[in-house]
């Protein structure tokens, strides 16, 4: 049975394992930086199967005017069970009054784009907005 609860950077080794198995390798370059990122996050909610972390959502921002869903990731063998949907719906409800609720994903990722659009999220261009980002370090 999946149980959802908050967690912190004390689970960083399991977090790294999930990133590694899902090929999110950019997070794996600097352990100290990753721990600091988790410690400074606004909110982190995990999905646990028998006390084993199998997925999570991590949010950053001020929780009032801006919220960014930084990570939403579920172990491959636990996907298609509604875990990601539950995590995302929980954050949508928890931060329903936040002015700018932001998710960024790869434009070519058809599955992720369809997922976020299913929650009635709009592309920046559809809101007459544009975003800018510096090149990745």
N, CA, C and O atoms as a GROMACS GRO file, in nm:
protein
  548
    1UNK      N    1   0.083  -0.118   0.000
    1UNK     CA    2   0.000   0.000   0.000
    1UNK      C    3   0.088   0.125   0.000
    1UNK      O    4   0.183   0.135   0.078
    2UNK      N    5   0.056   0.219  -0.086
    2UNK     CA    6   0.133   0.343  -0.097
    2UNK      C    7   0.085   0.441   0.010
    2UNK      O    8  -0.035   0.465   0.025
    3UNK      N    9   0.180   0.497   0.083
    3UNK     CA   10   0.154   0.598   0.184
    3UNK      C   11   0.227   0.725   0.142
    3UNK      O   12   0.342   0.719   0.097
    4UNK      N   13   0.161   0.840   0.155
    4UNK     CA   14   0.218   0.968   0.115
    4UNK      C   15   0.252   1.049   0.239
    4UNK      O   16   0.170   1.066   0.329
    5UNK      N   17   0.376   1.098   0.242
    5UNK     CA   18   0.417   1.180   0.356
    5UNK      C   19   0.534   1.268   0.317
    5UNK      O   20   0.607   1.241   0.221
    6UNK      N   21   0.550   1.375   0.395
    6UNK     CA   22   0.662   1.465   0.373
    6UNK      C   23   0.791   1.394   0.414
    6UNK      O   24   0.791   1.305   0.499
    7UNK      N   25   0.901   1.436   0.351
    7UNK     CA   26   1.032   1.384   0.389
    7UNK      C   27   1.136   1.491   0.363
    7UNK      O   28   1.104   1.598   0.312
    8UNK      N   29   1.260   1.463   0.400
    8UNK     CA   30   1.366   1.563   0.386
    8UNK      C   31   1.492   1.501   0.327
    8UNK      O   32   1.489   1.389   0.274
    9UNK      N   33   1.601   1.573   0.337
    9UNK     CA   34   1.726   1.529   0.273
    9UNK      C   35   1.788   1.406   0.339
    9UNK      O   36   1.888   1.354   0.290
   10UNK      N   37   1.732   1.359   0.448
   10UNK     CA   38   1.784   1.236   0.509
   10UNK      C   39   1.762   1.115   0.416
   10UNK      O   40   1.822   1.010   0.437
   11UNK      N   41   1.677   1.130   0.315
   11UNK     CA   42   1.651   1.024   0.217
   11UNK      C   43   1.733   1.044   0.089
   11UNK      O   44   1.701   0.986  -0.014
   12UNK      N   45   1.837   1.125   0.096
   12UNK     CA   46   1.907   1.166  -0.027
   12UNK      C   47   1.965   1.049  -0.106
   12UNK      O   48   1.968   1.055  -0.228
   13UNK      N   49   2.010   0.945  -0.041
   13UNK     CA   50   2.065   0.830  -0.114
   13UNK      C   51   1.957   0.761  -0.196
   13UNK      O   52   1.981   0.719  -0.310
   14UNK      N   53   1.838   0.748  -0.140
   14UNK     CA   54   1.727   0.689  -0.215
   14UNK      C   55   1.683   0.781  -0.328
   14UNK      O   56   1.653   0.735  -0.438
   15UNK      N   57   1.681   0.911  -0.300
   15UNK     CA   58   1.648   1.010  -0.403
   15UNK      C   59   1.746   0.996  -0.520
   15UNK      O   60   1.705   0.993  -0.635
   16UNK      N   61   1.874   0.988  -0.489
   16UNK     CA   62   1.976   0.975  -0.594
   16UNK      C   63   1.954   0.846  -0.674
   16UNK      O   64   1.973   0.845  -0.796
   17UNK      N   65   1.917   0.741  -0.607
   17UNK     CA   66   1.891   0.614  -0.676
   17UNK      C   67   1.774   0.628  -0.772
   17UNK      O   68   1.778   0.577  -0.884
   18UNK      N   69   1.669   0.698  -0.730
   18UNK     CA   70   1.554   0.720  -0.819
   18UNK      C   71   1.597   0.805  -0.938
   18UNK      O   72   1.564   0.772  -1.052
   19UNK      N   73   1.670   0.914  -0.914
   19UNK     CA   74   1.720   0.996  -1.025
   19UNK      C   75   1.804   0.912  -1.121
   19UNK      O   76   1.786   0.919  -1.243
   20UNK      N   77   1.894   0.833  -1.066
   20UNK     CA   78   1.984   0.751  -1.148
   20UNK      C   79   1.905   0.655  -1.235
   20UNK      O   80   1.930   0.645  -1.355
   21UNK      N   81   1.809   0.584  -1.176
   21UNK     CA   82   1.731   0.484  -1.250
   21UNK      C   83   1.643   0.547  -1.357
   21UNK      O   84   1.611   0.482  -1.456
   22UNK      N   85   1.604   0.673  -1.338
   22UNK     CA   86   1.522   0.742  -1.437
   22UNK      C   87   1.605   0.832  -1.529
   22UNK      O   88   1.550   0.909  -1.608
   23UNK      N   89   1.739   0.822  -1.518
   23UNK     CA   90   1.835   0.895  -1.602
   23UNK      C   91   1.826   1.047  -1.585
   23UNK      O   92   1.846   1.121  -1.681
   24UNK      N   93   1.795   1.093  -1.464
   24UNK     CA   94   1.798   1.235  -1.432
   24UNK      C   95   1.937   1.265  -1.377
   24UNK      O   96   1.951   1.304  -1.261
   25UNK      N   97   2.038   1.249  -1.459
   25UNK     CA   98   2.177   1.250  -1.415
   25UNK      C   99   2.232   1.386  -1.376
   25UNK      O  100   2.333   1.394  -1.307
   26UNK      N  101   2.167   1.494  -1.418
   26UNK     CA  102   2.220   1.627  -1.384
   26UNK      C  103   2.218   1.651  -1.234
   26UNK      O  104   2.294   1.734  -1.184
   27UNK      N  105   2.133   1.582  -1.161
   27UNK     CA  106   2.126   1.596  -1.015
   27UNK      C  107   2.238   1.521  -0.943
   27UNK      O  108   2.258   1.541  -0.823
   28UNK      N  109   2.309   1.436  -1.012
   28UNK     CA  110   2.402   1.344  -0.948
   28UNK      C  111   2.546   1.392  -0.946
   28UNK      O  112   2.636   1.317  -0.909
   29UNK      N  113   2.569   1.516  -0.985
   29UNK     CA  114   2.706   1.566  -0.997
   29UNK      C  115   2.766   1.617  -0.867
   29UNK      O  116   2.888   1.620  -0.853
   30UNK      N  117   2.683   1.658  -0.771
   30UNK     CA  118   2.733   1.722  -0.650
   30UNK      C  119   2.637   1.691  -0.534
   30UNK      O  120   2.531   1.753  -0.522
   31UNK      N  121   2.675   1.595  -0.451
   31UNK     CA  122   2.587   1.551  -0.342
   31UNK      C  123   2.556   1.663  -0.244
   31UNK      O  124   2.441   1.677  -0.202
   32UNK      N  125   2.654   1.743  -0.208
   32UNK     CA  126   2.632   1.851  -0.112
   32UNK      C  127   2.533   1.953  -0.167
   32UNK      O  128   2.447   2.003  -0.093
   33UNK      N  129   2.544   1.982  -0.294
   33UNK     CA  130   2.452   2.077  -0.357
   33UNK      C  131   2.309   2.020  -0.359
   33UNK      O  132   2.212   2.093  -0.337
   34UNK      N  133   2.298   1.891  -0.386
   34UNK     CA  134   2.167   1.827  -0.388
   34UNK      C  135   2.102   1.830  -0.249
   34UNK      O  136   1.983   1.858  -0.237
   35UNK      N  137   2.180   1.803  -0.146
   35UNK     CA  138   2.128   1.809  -0.008
   35UNK      C  139   2.081   1.951   0.023
   35UNK      O  140   1.974   1.969   0.080
   36UNK      N  141   2.160   2.051  -0.013
   36UNK     CA  142   2.120   2.190   0.011
   36UNK      C  143   1.991   2.224  -0.064
   36UNK      O  144   1.903   2.292  -0.010
   37UNK      N  145   1.979   2.176  -0.187
   37UNK     CA  146   1.858   2.202  -0.266
   37UNK      C  147   1.736   2.143  -0.196
   37UNK      O  148   1.631   2.207  -0.189
   38UNK      N  149   1.748   2.021  -0.146
   38UNK     CA  150   1.636   1.959  -0.076
   38UNK      C  151   1.606   2.033   0.054
   38UNK      O  152   1.489   2.054   0.088
   39UNK      N  153   1.709   2.072   0.126
   39UNK     CA  154   1.689   2.142   0.253
   39UNK      C  155   1.623   2.279   0.233
   39UNK      O  156   1.553   2.327   0.322
   40UNK      N  157   1.644   2.341   0.118
   40UNK     CA  158   1.588   2.473   0.090
   40UNK      C  159   1.454   2.467   0.016
   40UNK      O  160   1.394   2.571  -0.012
   41UNK      N  161   1.408   2.348  -0.016
   41UNK     CA  162   1.282   2.334  -0.090
   41UNK      C  163   1.165   2.380  -0.004
   41UNK      O  164   1.168   2.369   0.118
   42UNK      N  165   1.063   2.430  -0.070
   42UNK     CA  166   0.942   2.475  -0.002
   42UNK      C  167   0.864   2.356   0.055
   42UNK      O  168   0.819   2.361   0.170
   43UNK      N  169   0.849   2.251  -0.025
   43UNK     CA  170   0.768   2.138   0.017
   43UNK      C  171   0.809   2.014  -0.063
   43UNK      O  172   0.831   2.022  -0.184
   44UNK      N  173   0.820   1.902   0.006
   44UNK     CA  174   0.854   1.775  -0.058
   44UNK      C  175   0.756   1.670  -0.006
   44UNK      O  176   0.741   1.653   0.115
   45UNK      N  177   0.691   1.602  -0.098
   45UNK     CA  178   0.597   1.497  -0.061
   45UNK      C  179   0.640   1.368  -0.130
   45UNK      O  180   0.660   1.365  -0.252
   46UNK      N  181   0.654   1.263  -0.052
   46UNK     CA  182   0.697   1.135  -0.106
   46UNK      C  183   0.589   1.030  -0.107
   46UNK      O  184   0.494   1.036  -0.029
   47UNK      N  185   0.604   0.935  -0.197
   47UNK     CA  186   0.520   0.816  -0.202
   47UNK      C  187   0.606   0.700  -0.152
   47UNK      O  188   0.713   0.673  -0.205
   48UNK      N  189   0.557   0.633  -0.050
   48UNK     CA  190   0.633   0.526   0.014
   48UNK      C  191   0.557   0.394   0.005
   48UNK      O  192   0.437   0.388   0.030
   49UNK      N  193   0.630   0.290  -0.032
   49UNK     CA  194   0.577   0.154  -0.033
   49UNK      C  195   0.655   0.077   0.073
   49UNK      O  196   0.773   0.049   0.056
   50UNK      N  197   0.588   0.042   0.183
   50UNK     CA  198   0.655  -0.025   0.295
   50UNK      C  199   0.781   0.050   0.339
   50UNK      O  200   0.888  -0.010   0.352
   51UNK      N  201   0.768   0.178   0.360
   51UNK     CA  202   0.877   0.266   0.406
   51UNK      C  203   0.987   0.289   0.302
   51UNK      O  204   1.088   0.351   0.333
   52UNK      N  205   0.968   0.240   0.180
   52UNK     CA  206   1.064   0.264   0.072
   52UNK      C  207   1.011   0.377  -0.017
   52UNK      O  208   0.900   0.370  -0.069
   53UNK      N  209   1.092   0.481  -0.034
   53UNK     CA  210   1.056   0.592  -0.120
   53UNK      C  211   1.053   0.546  -0.265
   53UNK      O  212   1.153   0.495  -0.316
   54UNK      N  213   0.938   0.563  -0.332
   54UNK     CA  214   0.924   0.517  -0.470
   54UNK      C  215   0.893   0.630  -0.567
   54UNK      O  216   0.891   0.610  -0.688
   55UNK      N  217   0.869   0.749  -0.514
   55UNK     CA  218   0.843   0.866  -0.598
   55UNK      C  219   0.823   0.987  -0.511
   55UNK      O  220   0.799   0.976  -0.390
   56UNK      N  221   0.832   1.104  -0.573
   56UNK     CA  222   0.813   1.226  -0.496
   56UNK      C  223   0.788   1.346  -0.585
   56UNK      O  224   0.813   1.344  -0.706
   57UNK      N  225   0.738   1.451  -0.522
   57UNK     CA  226   0.723   1.580  -0.586
   57UNK      C  227   0.795   1.680  -0.496
   57UNK      O  228   0.781   1.676  -0.374
   58UNK      N  229   0.873   1.768  -0.558
   58UNK     CA  230   0.950   1.868  -0.482
   58UNK      C  231   0.916   2.005  -0.538
   58UNK      O  232   0.921   2.027  -0.659
   59UNK      N  233   0.882   2.097  -0.448
   59UNK     CA  234   0.842   2.231  -0.488
   59UNK      C  235   0.938   2.336  -0.432
   59UNK      O  236   0.991   2.322  -0.322
   60UNK      N  237   0.957   2.440  -0.511
   60UNK     CA  238   1.037   2.553  -0.467
   60UNK      C  239   0.956   2.681  -0.490
   60UNK      O  240   0.860   2.681  -0.566
   61UNK      N  241   0.995   2.787  -0.424
   61UNK     CA  242   0.926   2.915  -0.438
   61UNK      C  243   0.887   2.970  -0.303
   61UNK      O  244   0.933   2.923  -0.199
   62UNK      N  245   0.801   3.071  -0.304
   62UNK     CA  246   0.759   3.132  -0.178
   62UNK      C  247   0.625   3.079  -0.129
   62UNK      O  248   0.586   3.105  -0.016
   63UNK      N  249   0.553   3.005  -0.212
   63UNK     CA  250   0.427   2.946  -0.171
   63UNK      C  251   0.312   3.045  -0.164
   63UNK      O  252   0.201   3.007  -0.127
   64UNK      N  253   0.337   3.169  -0.198
   64UNK     CA  254   0.235   3.274  -0.196
   64UNK      C  255   0.209   3.327  -0.337
   64UNK      O  256   0.096   3.323  -0.386
   65UNK      N  257   0.314   3.378  -0.399
   65UNK     CA  258   0.302   3.432  -0.534
   65UNK      C  259   0.358   3.337  -0.640
   65UNK      O  260   0.313   3.338  -0.754
   66UNK      N  261   0.455   3.256  -0.600
   66UNK     CA  262   0.522   3.169  -0.696
   66UNK      C  263   0.546   3.030  -0.638
   66UNK      O  264   0.592   3.015  -0.525
   67UNK      N  265   0.514   2.931  -0.717
   67UNK     CA  266   0.545   2.793  -0.683
   67UNK      C  267   0.594   2.725  -0.811
   67UNK      O  268   0.528   2.733  -0.914
   68UNK      N  269   0.707   2.660  -0.802
   68UNK     CA  270   0.759   2.584  -0.915
   68UNK      C  271   0.766   2.437  -0.873
   68UNK      O  272   0.826   2.403  -0.771
   69UNK      N  273   0.705   2.352  -0.953
   69UNK     CA  274   0.722   2.209  -0.932
   69UNK      C  275   0.857   2.174  -0.995
   69UNK      O  276   0.870   2.164  -1.117
   70UNK      N  277   0.956   2.157  -0.910
   70UNK     CA  278   1.091   2.130  -0.956
   70UNK      C  279   1.108   1.986  -1.002
   70UNK      O  280   1.170   1.959  -1.105
   71UNK      N  281   1.052   1.894  -0.925
   71UNK     CA  282   1.063   1.752  -0.957
   71UNK      C  283   0.930   1.682  -0.935
   71UNK      O  284   0.862   1.706  -0.835
   72UNK      N  285   0.894   1.599  -1.027
   72UNK     CA  286   0.787   1.501  -1.008
   72UNK      C  287   0.839   1.375  -1.075
   72UNK      O  288   0.850   1.367  -1.197
   73UNK      N  289   0.872   1.277  -0.993
   73UNK     CA  290   0.937   1.158  -1.045
   73UNK      C  291   0.889   1.035  -0.968
   73UNK      O  292   0.872   1.039  -0.846
   74UNK      N  293   0.867   0.927  -1.041
   74UNK     CA  294   0.821   0.802  -0.984
   74UNK      C  295   0.906   0.690  -1.045
   74UNK      O  296   0.930   0.688  -1.166
   75UNK      N  297   0.950   0.599  -0.961
   75UNK     CA  298   1.027   0.485  -1.012
   75UNK      C  299   0.949   0.417  -1.125
   75UNK      O  300   0.827   0.405  -1.120
   76UNK      N  301   1.023   0.374  -1.226
   76UNK     CA  302   0.961   0.316  -1.345
   76UNK      C  303   0.862   0.203  -1.311
   76UNK      O  304   0.752   0.197  -1.366
   77UNK      N  305   0.902   0.116  -1.220
   77UNK     CA  306   0.817   0.000  -1.188
   77UNK      C  307   0.690   0.039  -1.111
   77UNK      O  308   0.602  -0.045  -1.091
   78UNK      N  309   0.680   0.165  -1.067
   78UNK     CA  310   0.562   0.214  -0.996
   78UNK      C  311   0.479   0.311  -1.081
   78UNK      O  312   0.376   0.362  -1.035
   79UNK      N  313   0.523   0.335  -1.203
   79UNK     CA  314   0.448   0.426  -1.290
   79UNK      C  315   0.319   0.362  -1.338
   79UNK      O  316   0.303   0.239  -1.335
   80UNK      N  317   0.226   0.445  -1.381
   80UNK     CA  318   0.095   0.402  -1.430
   80UNK      C  319   0.008   0.342  -1.319
   80UNK      O  320  -0.080   0.261  -1.344
   81UNK      N  321   0.035   0.385  -1.194
   81UNK     CA  322  -0.047   0.341  -1.080
   81UNK      C  323  -0.117   0.458  -1.013
   81UNK      O  324  -0.178   0.442  -0.907
   82UNK      N  325  -0.109   0.576  -1.074
   82UNK     CA  326  -0.175   0.693  -1.017
   82UNK      C  327  -0.093   0.769  -0.914
   82UNK      O  328  -0.143   0.865  -0.855
   83UNK      N  329   0.030   0.728  -0.892
   83UNK     CA  330   0.114   0.791  -0.789
   83UNK      C  331   0.149   0.935  -0.829
   83UNK      O  332   0.133   1.027  -0.749
   84UNK      N  333   0.196   0.953  -0.951
   84UNK     CA  334   0.229   1.087  -0.998
   84UNK      C  335   0.107   1.178  -0.998
   84UNK      O  336   0.116   1.295  -0.962
   85UNK      N  337  -0.005   1.124  -1.039
   85UNK     CA  338  -0.129   1.201  -1.040
   85UNK      C  339  -0.167   1.243  -0.899
   85UNK      O  340  -0.205   1.358  -0.877
   86UNK      N  341  -0.158   1.151  -0.803
   86UNK     CA  342  -0.190   1.184  -0.665
   86UNK      C  343  -0.097   1.293  -0.612
   86UNK      O  344  -0.143   1.389  -0.550
   87UNK      N  345   0.032   1.278  -0.636
   87UNK     CA  346   0.129   1.377  -0.588
   87UNK      C  347   0.099   1.514  -0.648
   87UNK      O  348   0.099   1.615  -0.577
   88UNK      N  349   0.073   1.518  -0.778
   88UNK     CA  350   0.049   1.646  -0.845
   88UNK      C  351  -0.082   1.710  -0.799
   88UNK      O  352  -0.087   1.830  -0.773
   89UNK      N  353  -0.188   1.630  -0.789
   89UNK     CA  354  -0.317   1.683  -0.742
   89UNK      C  355  -0.304   1.739  -0.601
   89UNK      O  356  -0.365   1.841  -0.569
   90UNK      N  357  -0.227   1.672  -0.518
   90UNK     CA  358  -0.208   1.718  -0.381
   90UNK      C  359  -0.145   1.856  -0.379
   90UNK      O  360  -0.185   1.943  -0.302
   91UNK      N  361  -0.045   1.877  -0.464
   91UNK     CA  362   0.023   2.008  -0.471
   91UNK      C  363  -0.070   2.113  -0.531
   91UNK      O  364  -0.074   2.226  -0.483
   92UNK      N  365  -0.144   2.077  -0.634
   92UNK     CA  366  -0.241   2.171  -0.692
   92UNK      C  367  -0.340   2.220  -0.586
   92UNK      O  368  -0.374   2.338  -0.582
   93UNK      N  369  -0.386   2.129  -0.503
   93UNK     CA  370  -0.482   2.166  -0.399
   93UNK      C  371  -0.416   2.246  -0.287
   93UNK      O  372  -0.469   2.347  -0.241
   94UNK      N  373  -0.300   2.199  -0.243
   94UNK     CA  374  -0.229   2.265  -0.132
   94UNK      C  375  -0.196   2.410  -0.167
   94UNK      O  376  -0.203   2.498  -0.082
   95UNK      N  377  -0.159   2.433  -0.291
   95UNK     CA  378  -0.117   2.567  -0.335
   95UNK      C  379  -0.216   2.627  -0.436
   95UNK      O  380  -0.176   2.695  -0.530
   96UNK      N  381  -0.343   2.602  -0.415
   96UNK     CA  382  -0.448   2.649  -0.506
   96UNK      C  383  -0.451   2.802  -0.518
   96UNK      O  384  -0.494   2.854  -0.621
   97UNK      N  385  -0.408   2.873  -0.417
   97UNK     CA  386  -0.415   3.019  -0.417
   97UNK      C  387  -0.286   3.087  -0.463
   97UNK      O  388  -0.279   3.210  -0.466
   98UNK      N  389  -0.187   3.010  -0.500
   98UNK     CA  390  -0.061   3.069  -0.548
   98UNK      C  391  -0.084   3.130  -0.686
   98UNK      O  392  -0.144   3.067  -0.773
   99UNK      N  393  -0.038   3.251  -0.704
   99UNK     CA  394  -0.062   3.324  -0.829
   99UNK      C  395   0.004   3.256  -0.949
   99UNK      O  396  -0.062   3.233  -1.051
  100UNK      N  397   0.132   3.224  -0.940
  100UNK     CA  398   0.206   3.165  -1.052
  100UNK      C  399   0.246   3.022  -1.015
  100UNK      O  400   0.344   3.001  -0.943
  101UNK      N  401   0.170   2.924  -1.063
  101UNK     CA  402   0.197   2.782  -1.042
  101UNK      C  403   0.267   2.733  -1.168
  101UNK      O  404   0.206   2.728  -1.275
  102UNK      N  405   0.394   2.698  -1.157
  102UNK     CA  406   0.479   2.676  -1.275
  102UNK      C  407   0.534   2.534  -1.278
  102UNK      O  408   0.580   2.480  -1.177
  103UNK      N  409   0.529   2.476  -1.396
  103UNK     CA  410   0.592   2.347  -1.424
  103UNK      C  411   0.670   2.363  -1.553
  103UNK      O  412   0.620   2.420  -1.650
  104UNK      N  413   0.791   2.314  -1.556
  104UNK     CA  414   0.873   2.319  -1.678
  104UNK      C  415   0.909   2.176  -1.714
  104UNK      O  416   0.954   2.098  -1.629
  105UNK      N  417   0.890   2.142  -1.840
  105UNK     CA  418   0.926   2.009  -1.888
  105UNK      C  419   0.979   2.019  -2.030
  105UNK      O  420   0.968   2.123  -2.095
  106UNK      N  421   1.036   1.911  -2.077
  106UNK     CA  422   1.091   1.908  -2.212
  106UNK      C  423   0.979   1.916  -2.315
  106UNK      O  424   0.877   1.848  -2.302
  107UNK      N  425   0.998   1.998  -2.416
  107UNK     CA  426   0.896   2.017  -2.519
  107UNK      C  427   0.869   1.888  -2.597
  107UNK      O  428   0.758   1.866  -2.645
  108UNK      N  429   0.971   1.803  -2.610
  108UNK     CA  430   0.955   1.679  -2.686
  108UNK      C  431   0.893   1.566  -2.605
  108UNK      O  432   0.860   1.462  -2.661
  109UNK      N  433   0.877   1.584  -2.475
  109UNK     CA  434   0.825   1.478  -2.389
  109UNK      C  435   0.672   1.476  -2.399
  109UNK      O  436   0.602   1.547  -2.325
  110UNK      N  437   0.622   1.395  -2.490
  110UNK     CA  438   0.479   1.389  -2.519
  110UNK      C  439   0.401   1.345  -2.395
  110UNK      O  440   0.295   1.401  -2.366
  111UNK      N  441   0.451   1.248  -2.323
  111UNK     CA  442   0.380   1.195  -2.206
  111UNK      C  443   0.367   1.302  -2.098
  111UNK      O  444   0.258   1.325  -2.046
  112UNK      N  445   0.478   1.369  -2.065
  112UNK     CA  446   0.473   1.473  -1.962
  112UNK      C  447   0.384   1.589  -2.003
  112UNK      O  448   0.306   1.640  -1.923
  113UNK      N  449   0.395   1.632  -2.129
  113UNK     CA  450   0.312   1.743  -2.175
  113UNK      C  451   0.164   1.708  -2.168
  113UNK      O  452   0.082   1.789  -2.125
  114UNK      N  453   0.129   1.589  -2.209
  114UNK     CA  454  -0.011   1.545  -2.202
  114UNK      C  455  -0.057   1.538  -2.056
  114UNK      O  456  -0.170   1.576  -2.025
  115UNK      N  457   0.030   1.490  -1.968
  115UNK     CA  458  -0.002   1.481  -1.825
  115UNK      C  459  -0.036   1.619  -1.769
  115UNK      O  460  -0.141   1.636  -1.707
  116UNK      N  461   0.051   1.717  -1.789
  116UNK     CA  462   0.028   1.850  -1.732
  116UNK      C  463  -0.091   1.920  -1.798
  116UNK      O  464  -0.164   1.993  -1.731
  117UNK      N  465  -0.112   1.898  -1.925
  117UNK     CA  466  -0.227   1.958  -1.992
  117UNK      C  467  -0.357   1.896  -1.942
  117UNK      O  468  -0.462   1.961  -1.946
  118UNK      N  469  -0.352   1.771  -1.894
  118UNK     CA  470  -0.473   1.707  -1.840
  118UNK      C  471  -0.522   1.776  -1.713
  118UNK      O  472  -0.637   1.757  -1.672
  119UNK      N  473  -0.436   1.854  -1.650
  119UNK     CA  474  -0.473   1.932  -1.531
  119UNK      C  475  -0.512   2.075  -1.568
  119UNK      O  476  -0.523   2.162  -1.482
  120UNK      N  477  -0.532   2.097  -1.696
  120UNK     CA  478  -0.572   2.228  -1.749
  120UNK      C  479  -0.463   2.334  -1.734
  120UNK      O  480  -0.493   2.454  -1.731
  121UNK      N  481  -0.339   2.291  -1.726
  121UNK     CA  482  -0.228   2.387  -1.726
  121UNK      C  483  -0.206   2.435  -1.869
  121UNK      O  484  -0.223   2.358  -1.964
  122UNK      N  485  -0.169   2.558  -1.884
  122UNK     CA  486  -0.151   2.620  -2.015
  122UNK      C  487  -0.002   2.644  -2.044
  122UNK      O  488   0.078   2.665  -1.953
  123UNK      N  489   0.031   2.641  -2.170
  123UNK     CA  490   0.165   2.681  -2.212
  123UNK      C  491   0.179   2.831  -2.194
  123UNK      O  492   0.081   2.905  -2.204
  124UNK      N  493   0.300   2.876  -2.168
  124UNK     CA  494   0.324   3.020  -2.149
  124UNK      C  495   0.269   3.100  -2.267
  124UNK      O  496   0.204   3.203  -2.247
  125UNK      N  497   0.294   3.054  -2.388
  125UNK     CA  498   0.250   3.130  -2.506
  125UNK      C  499   0.099   3.143  -2.511
  125UNK      O  500   0.047   3.244  -2.560
  126UNK      N  501   0.026   3.043  -2.459
  126UNK     CA  502  -0.120   3.051  -2.457
  126UNK      C  503  -0.171   3.153  -2.355
  126UNK      O  504  -0.287   3.194  -2.360
  127UNK      N  505  -0.085   3.192  -2.263
  127UNK     CA  506  -0.120   3.292  -2.162
  127UNK      C  507  -0.060   3.428  -2.199
  127UNK      O  508  -0.055   3.520  -2.118
  128UNK      N  509  -0.015   3.440  -2.326
  128UNK     CA  510   0.048   3.562  -2.377
  128UNK      C  511   0.172   3.599  -2.296
  128UNK      O  512   0.195   3.716  -2.265
  129UNK      N  513   0.250   3.498  -2.262
  129UNK     CA  514   0.372   3.515  -2.185
  129UNK      C  515   0.487   3.445  -2.258
  129UNK      O  516   0.466   3.360  -2.345
  130UNK      N  517   0.604   3.481  -2.218
  130UNK     CA  518   0.724   3.415  -2.268
  130UNK      C  519   0.817   3.395  -2.150
  130UNK      O  520   0.816   3.475  -2.056
  131UNK      N  521   0.895   3.290  -2.152
  131UNK     CA  522   0.992   3.265  -2.047
  131UNK      C  523   1.131   3.270  -2.105
  131UNK      O  524   1.152   3.245  -2.223
  132UNK      N  525   1.226   3.301  -2.019
  132UNK     CA  526   1.366   3.305  -2.060
  132UNK      C  527   1.448   3.227  -1.960
  132UNK      O  528   1.418   3.224  -1.841
  133UNK      N  529   1.553   3.165  -2.010
  133UNK     CA  530   1.639   3.084  -1.925
  133UNK      C  531   1.781   3.097  -1.977
  133UNK      O  532   1.803   3.100  -2.098
  134UNK      N  533   1.877   3.105  -1.888
  134UNK     CA  534   2.016   3.105  -1.934
  134UNK      C  535   2.055   2.961  -1.968
  134UNK      O  536   1.989   2.866  -1.926
  135UNK      N  537   2.160   2.947  -2.041
  135UNK     CA  538   2.205   2.812  -2.075
  135UNK      C  539   2.244   2.738  -1.948
  135UNK      O  540   2.293   2.798  -1.851
  136UNK      N  541   2.222   2.608  -1.949
  136UNK     CA  542   2.254   2.525  -1.832
  136UNK      C  543   2.403   2.529  -1.803
  136UNK      O  544   2.486   2.532  -1.894
  137UNK      N  545   2.435   2.528  -1.677
  137UNK     CA  546   2.575   2.525  -1.634
  137UNK      C  547   2.630   2.385  -1.643
  137UNK      O  548   2.747   2.362  -1.611
   0.00000   0.00000   0.00000
